[in-house]
Amino acid sequence: MKKMKEYDAYLFDLYGTLVDIHTDEDQPAFWKKLCDVFFHYGIRYEWRGLKERYFEEVRIREAQEQIPGHEIEIDLKDAFRKLCGDLSDEDVTEVMTQFRILSTSHLRLYAGVKDLLSFLRENGKKVILASNAQEVFTMKELEDLGIVGLFDEIVISSAVGFRKPDPKIYETALQRSGLPAGKCLMIGNDPICDVKGAVNAGIDAYYIRSALSPKIENTEKTVGLQEGMDLRLLKRRIERSMKNQ
């Protein structure tokens, strides 16, 4: 394991690292409620048909945008536009918002998130979000959770068109930071997306094995390995690294 040092920018994964979330898009009850949302706009769907149509639209767009050797990320808004027919862009966004709300059983910050992000910024560090997510969903959730203003830059895969561990999303984060890879640390709970992806981009990685981490072993060299979600521990380790310079 490499030694943890002081960095000029700290990149964070969101879901499973800063935010505890559970979504379920498989239950009939969810699709039935979503049918009511569409009905509000004068669009009739039977729940099985809506579910099949949604996943088919997603598959079509993923196939169309596939790039060999890359991990692409589609913007789900394109799929929802097909489902929503002639609705305005504003109404399509509202349908998507309801889709996310209805499929989410819980969404909450892990303890210590605001304190950690604020501490980094108070010490002159850049704080960058690098998340595999849909921009329409995530920007609202960041606002609802009260942390959107704690990031200097927000890099979301649906806006970039590529998802971690693809190097394109890390290149975007580095460009936004204005710093070389060696001055940045990626912090996340996924050994492939957050650790391997960052290491391949020349960025040091700190791995938190949380309850939402994939059940695979991390085989990449990291500057830190943490068992369990404890952002207060992470903050102490970062403070120590700053004092040891």
Helices and strands as residue ranges (DSSP letters): E 9-12, E 19-23, H 28-40, H 47-65, H 76-84, H 89-103, E 104-109, H 113-122, E 126-131, H 135-145, G 148-150, E 153-156, H 157-160, H 167-177, G 181-183, E 184-188, I 191-196, H 197-200, E 204-209, E 224-227, H 231-243
